[in-house]
């Protein structure tokens, strides 16, 4: 390798270094070995006794006085390599391939004095093979000047700088087709790049730095994570999906970037236009899809949600991620086959959804289904932890859809509003015209909890207008004033069947274990109660074990709890008015009246047929003035009684009742309870007791023995027995 110069140049020149990068197959001039991934650079002066360095305007006769100092510094960091050698020797350094800052110092030693003679540097990419490296050289001195050349750009060229300086940005110049990439020591961009804003010190001589231009290439934004699969969308629960956009050079570039979501009639989107910076080069959008209450006719059972693009990114970016879409099932509740699921996760939203006064009109017409048991912890509570269920449906806005419990339970539903009417899980339900699928509440149980309201109170439904309540049960207590029922407060022209309650029912007027008031030919059938039914009013009327006031049909029911009231009280029905009928029912609880119209089955009026009064005692506490008592019916007037029975040991105020055995009288036919009369002889098909409805045990009438139970009932097993 040799030192080459151009003779007699004025104050400037070049030192040409020929460098060989040695890998495994290369020889090593120094005899040293090099490891994998390394290169050996060897730099030496040429032979000859005399060398002329014309641009220094000196003739050097003897290079033996000079020290050749080669220093290599990796641009990307790492160890500096310094190899000082006398000029007659060879300078060798082992390096890794990459971009290196190569500096050459020539120092002259005379005696004990060493003075700088010449200096030069270059930034060069070292690669495999033979490289010709030219190092510009200059005499020491300074400070040295930096000249900026915008290298084909347009605009204002930055002013020259002397000594250490901060390299400028391209705020005042540009290129028509390329983008600015920094400053380079060579016009063609070779020799590495110095970043704008970095500190730079000229090394040796006046240095020219050239603007480095690279072809304009937009930064590509990509779709890191798309919509993916989607859960069913319902009016109760918004559906949320996540989209991640990546490729941001810096996080602030994402500030105004938003998603383009194709519109879907009937649905609204939020979160896709959220402003905010990225994190680690990506921006995450959480997009919520919800019904927008503008109608559902345009929403089919299956829709496609599509993110079709990205907007708002700054210049220098392009979006190449394409679209992202996913089909989702829309369950809008417009039919029973498309019922909206209600679960642990959305039971609170279900209650809020149907009681929002601004949007309840259309929501109350839809169909819902319970998909799992609901624990009390899933229900709405106030700050003290008390459940705050709001009755669904009010006067003027009844629930006209359907609620199918799918034989699940809800635990701890509690309402405590003693001054508010229409209280229950459902406040008011109604059939929509002749559509029998509407106004339906069925197939679930309410465990624990309680309901307290003013007038018209029922644990399941407060008021049913032509509605249908089936296979429902409750285990908590119900409290109110008038029209209070354990399952339904008022059943107006509707049907209540296969229902029961084990809790106590307390009110003042028209109180029933299952239904408070059964009016306008309503039907209550296949129901039973086991708790107490009582009135706390001194002027109460119409209190019954199954129904308080009846103007419809009560059939195939039984009550085994005690019944307490002032007057018009019966073991099954309190007041049986007009065309009211009670048939194929029995009662076993004690009847505790204060005044008149006290009966083991009904207090007064209407028709009572094929019923069995198994009450051990009837008590009337009024000392004088009270009238109308009977083992089966309390009032003899305006009442029809057909084929009824009563236990022969029933007492009235503690005294055995001396009556005439008459199945068509107010006291009914005598029924011995000493184990001599088979149950089936009374509870027989011949007497209207349907074996498809009743399970009649094979035993006899004897205290402590089981009594007939209803078939196809929900919830817990039944265990009625004949009391002593």
C-alpha positions in Angstrom: 0.0 0.0 0.0 1.3 3.4 -0.7 1.1 7.1 0.0 0.1 9.1 -3.2 -0.2 12.8 -3.6 -0.6 15.4 -6.4 2.6 17.5 -6.6 2.6 21.2 -5.8 -1.1 21.6 -4.9 -1.8 24.7 -2.9 -2.5 23.9 0.8 -4.6 20.9 0.1 -4.2 17.3 -0.9 -5.1 13.7 -0.3 -3.5 10.6 1.3 -4.6 7.5 -0.6 -4.7 4.5 1.7 -5.3 1.1 0.2 -7.1 -1.1 2.8 -7.6 -4.9 2.7 -10.4 -6.3 4.9 -9.4 -9.9 5.8 -12.0 -12.6 6.8 -11.3 -16.3 7.3 -9.7 -16.8 3.9 -7.5 -13.7 3.9 -3.9 -13.7 5.0 -3.0 -11.6 7.9 0.1 -9.4 7.2 0.8 -9.1 10.9 0.5 -12.8 11.5 -2.4 -12.3 14.0 -5.7 -14.2 13.7 -9.1 -12.6 13.4 -12.4 -14.1 14.7 -15.6 -14.6 12.9 -17.4 -11.4 11.8 -14.2 -9.2 12.1 -12.0 -7.5 9.5 -8.4 -6.5 9.5 -7.4 -3.2 8.0 -3.7 -2.6 7.3 -2.4 0.8 6.3 1.2 1.4 5.4 3.4 4.0 3.7 5.0 3.2 0.3 8.7 2.4 -0.1 11.5 4.7 -1.1 14.0 6.9 0.7 12.5 10.2 -0.3 8.8 11.3 -0.6 7.6 14.6 -1.9 4.4 16.0 -0.3 3.9 18.9 -2.6 0.7 20.3 -1.1 2.6 20.9 2.2 5.2 22.8 0.2 7.9 20.7 1.8 10.3 18.0 0.7 10.6 15.3 3.3 14.0 13.6 3.0 13.6 11.2 5.9 10.3 9.9 7.1 11.9 8.3 10.1 11.1 11.4 12.1 7.4 11.0 11.6 4.8 9.0 13.6 1.9 7.6 11.6 -1.2 7.6 14.0 -4.3 5.8 12.6 -7.5 6.1 14.7 -10.7 4.3 13.8 -14.0 5.1 15.6 -17.2 3.2 14.9 -20.1 5.6 14.0 -22.7 3.4 15.8 -20.7 3.3 19.0 -18.2 0.8 20.4 -14.4 0.9 21.1 -12.0 3.4 19.5 -9.1 1.7 17.8 -5.8 3.6 17.8 -2.6 2.3 16.1 0.4 4.7 16.3 3.3 3.5 14.2 6.4 5.0 12.7 6.0 5.7 9.1 8.4 3.0 8.1 6.2 0.4 9.7 2.7 -0.9 9.0 -0.4 0.2 11.0 -2.8 -2.7 11.4 -6.2 -2.7 13.2 -8.9 -5.4 13.6 -12.4 -4.0 13.0 -15.9 -5.2 12.4 -17.6 -4.4 9.1 -19.7 -1.2 9.3 -19.4 2.6 9.1 -16.2 3.9 10.6 -14.7 7.3 11.2 -11.1 7.0 10.1 -8.6 9.7 11.2 -5.0 10.0 10.3 -2.5 12.1 12.2 1.1 12.7 11.1 3.3 13.9 13.9 7.0 14.9 13.6 9.4 14.0 16.3 12.7 15.8 16.6 14.6 14.9 19.7 12.2 15.0 22.6 9.7 17.3 20.8 6.7 16.0 18.9 4.6 18.4 16.9 1.5 17.9 14.7 2.4 17.9 11.1 -0.8 16.9 9.2 -4.3 15.7 10.0 -7.2 14.3 8.0 -10.3 12.1 8.4 -13.1 10.5 6.5 -16.2 8.5 7.4 -16.4 5.3 5.4 -18.3 2.1 5.1 -15.9 -0.8 5.5 -17.0 -3.9 3.7 -15.5 -7.1 2.3 -13.0 -6.7 -0.5 -10.4 -4.1 -1.4 -11.4 -0.5 -0.7 -9.7 2.7 -1.9 -10.0 5.1 0.9 -9.0 8.7 0.3 -8.4 10.9 3.4 -8.4 14.6 2.9 -5.3 16.1 4.7 -4.5 19.5 6.1 -2.1 21.2 8.2 -3.0 21.8 11.8 -4.6 25.0 12.9 -8.1 26.3 13.4 -10.8 26.9 14.1 -11.8 25.1 11.0 -14.9 26.0 8.8 -17.9 24.0 7.9 -19.5 24.8 4.5 -23.0 23.6 3.8 -24.1 22.6 0.3 -27.8 21.9 -0.3 -26.7 19.6 -3.1 -29.4 20.2 -5.7 -32.0 21.4 -3.3 -33.9 24.7 -3.6 -34.2 27.4 -1.0 -31.8 29.1 1.3 -28.4 27.4 2.0 -27.5 27.4 5.7 -24.7 29.8 6.6 -21.2 28.4 7.1 -20.1 27.6 10.6 -16.8 27.7 12.4 -15.7 25.2 14.9 -18.2 23.0 16.8 -21.8 23.5 15.7 -25.3 22.1 15.7 -26.1 20.8 12.2 -29.2 22.5 10.7 -32.5 21.0 9.7 -34.0 21.6 6.2 -36.5 24.2 7.4 -35.4 26.7 4.6 -34.7 24.4 1.7 -36.2 21.3 0.1 -36.0 19.0 -2.9 -38.7 18.7 -5.5 -38.7 14.9 -5.5 -36.6 13.7 -2.6 -36.7 14.0 1.2 -33.9 15.3 3.4 -32.0 12.6 5.2 -29.2 14.5 6.9 -25.7 15.7 6.0 -22.9 13.7 4.3 -19.2 14.4 3.7 -19.6 13.5 0.1 -22.0 14.8 -2.6 -23.1 11.4 -3.6 -24.2 10.7 0.0 -21.5 8.2 0.7 -19.3 8.3 3.8 -22.2 8.1 6.3 -24.8 10.6 7.4 -24.7 13.2 10.2 -28.2 13.8 11.7 -29.7 17.3 11.8 -29.6 18.6 15.3 -26.5 16.7 16.3 -23.3 18.3 17.4 -20.5 18.3 14.8 -16.8 19.5 15.1 -14.7 19.9 11.9 -11.7 17.6 12.0 -8.6 19.3 10.5 -9.5 21.4 7.5 -12.3 23.4 6.0 -15.1 20.8 5.6 -18.0 20.7 3.2 -21.1 18.9 4.2 -23.6 18.0 1.6 -27.4 17.7 2.0 -28.2 14.0 1.6 -31.4 13.4 -0.4 -33.2 10.2 -0.6 -36.2 9.3 -2.7 -39.5 10.3 -1.1 -41.0 7.2 0.5 -44.2 7.5 2.6 -44.2 5.8 5.9 -46.7 3.0 5.8 -49.4 2.6 8.4 -50.5 -1.0 8.8 -53.4 -2.9 10.4 -51.8 -4.6 13.3 -55.0 -6.1 14.7 -58.5 -6.0 13.1 -62.0 -6.6 14.2 -61.8 -10.3 14.4 -64.8 -12.3 15.5 -67.7 -10.5 17.1 -70.1 -11.5 19.9 -73.8 -11.2 19.3 -75.1 -7.6 19.4 -78.2 -6.8 21.4 -80.0 -3.6 22.3 -79.0 -4.2 26.0 -75.3 -4.6 25.5 -73.1 -2.6 23.3 -70.5 -4.7 21.5 -66.9 -3.5 21.7 -64.1 -4.5 19.3 -60.5 -3.3 19.1 -58.5 -2.2 16.1 -54.7 -1.5 16.3 -53.0 0.7 13.7 -49.2 0.6 13.6 -46.3 2.2 11.8 -46.1 5.6 13.4 -42.5 7.0 13.4 -43.3 9.0 16.6 -46.3 8.8 18.9 -47.6 12.3 18.3 -48.1 11.6 14.6 -51.1 9.5 15.6 -52.9 12.4 17.4 -55.5 13.0 14.7 -55.7 9.6 13.1 -59.2 8.1 13.1 -60.9 5.1 11.7 -63.5 5.1 8.9 -66.4 2.8 9.9 -69.1 2.1 7.3 -72.5 3.0 8.5 -75.1 0.4 9.4 -78.8 1.5 9.7 -80.0 1.2 13.2 -76.5 1.0 14.7 -74.2 3.7 16.2 -70.4 3.6 16.6 -68.2 5.4 19.1 -64.5 5.3 19.9 -63.4 5.1 16.3 -62.8 8.8 16.2 -60.9 9.1 19.4 -58.0 11.6 19.3 -54.8 10.8 21.1 -51.2 9.8 20.5 -49.8 6.4 19.9 -47.7 4.2 22.2 -44.6 2.5 20.9 -45.6 3.3 17.3 -49.2 1.9 17.5 -52.6 3.4 18.2 -55.3 1.3 19.7 -59.0 2.1 19.1 -61.8 0.6 21.2 -64.9 0.8 19.1 -68.4 0.4 20.7 -71.4 -0.7 18.6 -74.8 0.0 19.9 -78.4 0.4 18.8 -79.3 4.0 18.1 -83.0 3.8 18.8 -83.9 5.1 15.4 -85.8 1.9 14.7 -84.8 -1.6 13.9 -86.4 -2.4 10.6 -83.1 -1.8 8.8 -81.2 -4.1 11.1 -81.2 -7.7 10.0 -80.4 -10.7 12.0 -76.8 -10.7 10.6 -74.9 -7.6 9.7 -71.4 -6.8 8.5 -69.3 -4.3 10.5 -66.5 -2.9 8.3 -63.6 -0.6 9.0 -62.8 0.7 5.5 -59.8 2.9 6.1 -57.8 5.4 8.2 -57.8 9.2 7.9 -56.2 12.1 9.7 -52.6 11.0 9.4 -49.9 13.7 8.6 -48.1 14.1 5.3 -45.4 11.6 4.8 -47.7 8.7 5.7 -49.9 6.4 3.7 -52.3 3.7 4.9 -51.7 0.3 3.4 -53.5 -1.9 5.9 -56.7 -2.4 3.9 -60.1 -2.9 5.6 -61.2 -5.1 8.4 -64.6 -6.5 8.7 -66.6 -9.1 10.7 -70.1 -10.4 10.5 -72.0 -10.2 13.7 -75.4 -11.7 14.7 -77.9 -9.0 15.7 -80.4 -10.1 18.3 -83.0 -7.4 18.3 -85.8 -9.1 20.3 -88.5 -8.5 17.7 -89.8 -12.0 18.0 -89.6 -14.9 20.5 -87.2 -16.8 18.2 -84.9 -13.7 18.4 -85.2 -13.1 22.1 -82.5 -10.9 23.7 -80.3 -12.8 26.2 -80.3 -11.7 29.8 -77.4 -12.9 31.9 -75.3 -12.2 35.0 -73.3 -9.7 33.0 -76.2 -7.6 31.8 -79.1 -8.1 34.2 -78.5 -4.6 35.6 -78.5 -3.2 32.0 -81.6 -5.1 31.3 -83.4 -3.4 34.2 -82.0 0.0 33.2 -82.8 -0.6 29.5 -86.5 -1.3 30.1 -87.0 1.5 32.7 -85.3 4.4 30.9 -88.2 6.8 30.5 -86.7 8.4 27.4 -86.5 5.2 25.3 -88.7 2.6 27.0 -91.6 2.7 24.6 -90.0 0.5 21.9 -87.9 -1.5 24.3 -91.0 -2.7 26.3 -92.3 -4.4 23.2 -89.3 -6.7 22.7 -88.7 -10.3 23.7 -86.1 -11.4 26.3 -84.8 -14.6 27.7 -82.8 -15.5 30.8 -79.7 -17.5 29.9 -78.4 -18.4 33.4 -79.1 -18.2 37.1 -78.6 -14.7 38.5 -77.0 -14.3 41.9 -77.9 -11.3 44.2 -74.5 -9.8 43.6 -75.4 -9.2 39.9 -78.4 -7.1 40.7 -78.5 -3.3 41.0 -77.7 -2.0 44.5 -77.6 1.4 46.1 -74.6 2.8 48.1 -75.6 0.8 51.2 -75.7 -2.5 49.2 -79.5 -2.7 49.1 -81.0 -4.0 45.9 -82.7 -1.3 43.9 -84.7 -3.1 41.2 -87.0 -0.8 39.3 -90.4 -2.4 38.2 -90.6 -3.0 34.5 -93.6 -1.4 32.9 -95.9 1.3 34.3 -99.4 2.5 33.7 -99.5 3.9 30.2 -96.3 2.0 29.2 -96.8 -1.7 30.0 -94.4 -4.4 29.1 -95.9 -6.0 26.0 -93.1 -8.2 25.0 -92.1 -11.5 26.6 -89.7 -12.7 29.3 -88.8 -16.3 29.2 -86.8 -17.4 32.3 -85.8 -20.8 30.8 -86.2 -22.4 34.2 -83.5 -20.2 35.8 -83.6 -18.3 39.1 -82.9 -14.8 40.2 -81.7 -14.4 43.8 -82.2 -11.4 46.0 -84.5 -9.2 43.9 -85.7 -6.6 46.4 -88.0 -3.6 46.1 -88.8 -1.4 49.1 -91.1 1.4 48.0 -94.0 1.5 50.4 -95.5 4.6 48.9 -95.3 3.6 45.2 -98.0 1.7 43.2 -97.4 -1.1 40.7 -94.5 -2.8 42.4 -93.0 -6.1 41.4 -90.3 -7.4 39.1 -92.7 -6.3 36.4 -94.9 -3.4 37.2 -97.4 -3.8 34.4 -97.7 -6.2 31.5 -100.3 -6.4 28.8 -101.0 -8.4 25.7 -100.5 -6.5 22.4 -103.9 -7.1 20.6 -104.5 -10.7 19.8 -100.8 -11.7 19.7 -100.5 -14.4 22.3 -96.7 -14.2 22.4 -96.9 -10.7 24.0 -97.5 -9.8 27.6 -95.9 -13.1 28.6 -93.7 -13.7 31.8 -92.8 -17.3 32.4 -90.4 -20.0 33.6 -88.3 -18.7 36.4 -88.1 -18.3 40.1 -87.3 -15.5 42.5 -85.3 -16.7 45.5 -85.1 -14.7 48.7 -85.5 -10.9 48.5 -88.8 -9.2 49.1 -91.2 -6.7 47.5 -92.9 -3.9 49.3 -95.1 -1.3 47.7 -98.3 0.6 48.1 -101.3 -0.5 46.0 -101.1 -3.2 43.3 -98.2 -5.3 44.4 -97.0 -8.7 43.2 -93.6 -10.4 43.4 -93.6 -11.4 39.7 -96.1 -8.9 38.2 -98.0 -6.1 39.9 -100.7 -5.7 37.2 -101.4 -8.0 34.3 -103.9 -6.8 31.6 -104.7 -9.8 29.5 -101.2 -11.1 30.2 -99.9 -14.6 30.7 -97.9 -15.6 33.8 -96.7 -19.2 33.8 -94.3 -21.5 35.7 -93.1 -18.8 38.1 -92.4 -19.0 41.8 -91.1 -16.9 44.6 -89.7 -17.6 48.1 -89.7 -14.1 49.6 -92.3 -12.0 51.3 -94.7 -9.5 49.6 -96.1 -6.5 51.5 -98.5 -3.8 50.3 -101.8 -2.1 51.0 -104.6 -3.0 48.5 -104.5 -5.5 45.6 -101.6 -7.5 46.9 -100.7 -10.9 45.6 -97.7 -13.3 46.1 -97.2 -13.7 42.3 -99.6 -11.1 40.7 -101.3 -8.2 42.3 -104.1 -7.8 39.8 -104.9 -10.3 37.1 -107.3 -8.5 34.7 -108.5 -10.9 32.0 -105.2 -12.7 32.0 -104.0 -16.2 33.0 -101.8 -17.2 35.9 -100.9 -20.8 36.0 -98.3 -23.3 37.4 -97.1 -20.7 39.9 -96.5 -20.8 43.7 -95.0 -18.8 46.6 -93.6 -20.0 49.9 -93.1 -16.6 51.5 -95.8 -14.6 53.4 -98.1 -12.1 51.8 -99.3 -9.2 53.8 -101.7 -6.3 52.9 -104.8 -4.5 53.9 -107.6 -5.1 51.4 -107.9 -7.7 48.6 -104.9 -9.8 49.4 -104.2 -13.3 48.0 -101.4 -15.8 48.3 -101.0 -16.0 44.5 -103.2 -13.2 43.1 -104.6 -10.3 44.9 -107.5 -9.6 42.5 -108.6 -11.9 39.7 -111.0 -9.8 37.6 -113.0 -9.8 34.4 -112.9 -13.5 33.8 -109.2 -13.9 34.6 -108.0 -17.4 35.2 -105.8 -18.6 38.1 -105.1 -22.4 37.8 -102.6 -25.0 38.9 -101.2 -22.8 41.7 -100.4 -23.2 45.4 -99.2 -21.3 48.4 -97.4 -22.4 51.6 -96.9 -19.2 53.4 -99.3 -17.1 55.5 -101.6 -14.6 54.0 -102.8 -11.9 56.3 -104.4 -8.5 56.4 -103.3 -5.9 58.9 -106.4 -3.7 58.5 -109.3 -3.6 61.0 -111.7 -3.0 58.1 -110.2 -5.5 55.6 -112.1 -7.5 53.1 -111.4 -10.2 50.6 -108.4 -12.1 51.8 -107.7 -15.6 50.5 -105.1 -18.3 50.5 -104.8 -18.3 46.7 -106.9 -15.2 45.5 -108.2 -12.3 47.5 -111.0 -11.0 45.3 -112.2 -13.2 42.4 -114.4 -12.3 39.5 -113.0 -15.0 37.2 -112.0 -18.7 37.6 -109.8 -20.2 40.3 -109.3 -24.0 39.7 -106.9 -26.8 40.6 -105.2 -24.8 43.4 -104.4 -25.4 47.1 -103.2 -23.3 50.1 -101.6 -24.8 53.2 -100.7 -21.6 55.1 -102.8 -19.8 57.7 -105.1 -17.0 56.6 -105.8 -14.0 58.8 -108.2 -11.1 58.2 -111.1 -9.0 59.6 -113.8 -10.3 57.3 -114.6 -11.9 54.0 -111.9 -14.5 54.3 -111.4 -17.9 52.8 -108.8 -20.7 52.7 -108.7 -20.4 48.9 -110.6 -17.2 47.9 -111.7 -14.3 50.1 -114.5 -12.8 48.1 -116.0 -14.6 45.1 -118.1 -12.0 43.4 -120.4 -11.9 40.4 -119.5 -14.8 38.1 -116.5 -15.9 40.1 -115.9 -19.6 40.3 -113.7 -21.7 42.6 -113.4 -25.4 41.7 -111.3 -28.4 42.5 -109.3 -26.6 45.2 -108.4 -27.5 48.8 -107.1 -25.6 51.8 -105.4 -26.9 55.0 -104.5 -23.7 56.9 -106.2 -22.2 59.9 -108.7 -19.5 59.1 -108.6 -16.5 61.6 -111.3 -14.0 61.0 -112.5 -11.1 63.1 -116.0 -10.5 62.0 -118.2 -11.9 59.2 -118.0 -14.1 56.0 -115.4 -16.6 57.1 -115.1 -19.9 55.3 -112.7 -22.8 54.9 -112.7 -22.4 51.0 -114.3 -19.0 50.3 -115.7 -16.1 52.3 -118.7 -15.4 50.2 -120.6 -15.3 46.9 -120.0 -16.9 43.5 -119.8 -20.6 42.8 -117.7 -23.1 44.8 -117.6 -26.6 43.4 -115.7 -29.9 44.0 -113.6 -28.3 46.8 -112.3 -29.8 50.0 -111.9 -27.8 53.3 -109.3 -29.5 55.3 -108.7 -26.6 57.7 -108.5 -27.9 61.3 -110.0 -24.7 62.8 -111.9 -21.6 62.0 -111.8 -18.7 64.4 -113.9 -15.6 64.5 -112.8 -13.3 67.3 -115.8 -10.8 67.3 -117.8 -11.5 70.5 -121.1 -10.1 69.0 -122.4 -8.9 65.7 -120.4 -11.3 63.5 -122.4 -13.5 61.1 -121.9 -15.8 58.2 -119.6 -18.7 59.0 -119.3 -22.0 57.2 -116.9 -24.9 56.9 -116.7 -24.3 53.1 -118.4 -20.9 52.5 -118.9 -18.1 54.9 -122.0 -16.5 53.4 -125.1 -18.5 52.4 -126.6 -15.7 50.2 -125.9 -15.3 46.5 -123.7 -18.3 46.5 -123.8 -21.6 44.6 -122.1 -24.6 46.3 -121.8 -27.9 44.5 -120.3 -31.2 45.7 -117.9 -29.8 48.4 -116.4 -31.7 51.4 -115.1 -30.6 54.8 -113.3 -32.5 57.5 -115.7 -33.7 60.1 -113.5 -32.7 63.1 -113.1 -29.0 62.1 -113.7 -26.6 65.0 -115.2 -23.1 65.2 -113.7 -21.0 67.9 -112.4 -24.2 69.4 -115.8 -25.9 69.4 -116.8 -28.8 67.1 -119.2 -27.7 64.4 -122.6 -29.3 64.6 -123.7 -29.3 61.0 -125.7 -31.3 58.6 -123.6 -33.2 56.1 -124.5 -31.7 52.7 -122.2 -31.5 49.7 -124.3 -28.7 48.3 -124.4 -26.7 51.5 -122.2 -24.1 53.1 -120.6 -26.7 55.4 -120.1 -29.4 52.8 -120.3 -33.2 53.2 -118.6 -34.7 56.3 -115.2 -36.1 55.6 -113.7 -38.5 58.1 -110.0 -38.0 58.7 -109.4 -41.1 60.7 -107.7 -43.1 58.0 -110.9 -44.8 56.8 -111.5 -42.7 53.6 -109.2 -43.1 50.6 -108.0 -39.9 49.1 -108.9 -41.0 45.6 -112.6 -41.4 46.7 -112.8 -37.6 47.0 -110.0 -36.4 44.8 -111.4 -38.4 41.9 -112.0 -37.7 38.2 -115.7 -38.2 38.9 -115.5 -35.2 41.1 -113.6 -33.2 38.5 -110.1 -33.8 39.8 -108.0 -34.3 36.6 -105.3 -36.9 36.8 -103.3 -34.9 34.2 -103.2 -32.1 36.7 -103.1 -33.8 40.1 -101.0 -36.5 41.6 -103.2 -38.2 44.2 -101.4 -40.4 46.7 -102.7 -43.8 47.4 -103.3 -43.2 51.1 -106.2 -42.1 53.2 -107.3 -38.9 55.0 -105.2 -39.1 58.1 -103.3 -36.3 60.0 -99.7 -36.2 58.9 -100.3 -38.2 55.7 -99.5 -36.6 52.3 -102.2 -34.8 50.2 -102.5 -34.4 46.4 -99.9 -32.4 44.6 -99.9 -30.5 41.3 -98.1 -32.0 38.3 -95.6 -30.2 36.1 -94.8 -27.5 38.7 -91.5 -25.6 38.6 -89.1 -25.3 41.5 -88.9 -27.3 44.7 -90.8 -30.5 45.4 -94.2 -30.2 47.1 -95.0 -31.7 50.5 -98.6 -30.9 51.6 -99.8 -33.0 54.5 -103.1 -33.2 56.4 -102.7 -31.1 59.6 -103.8 -32.6 62.9 
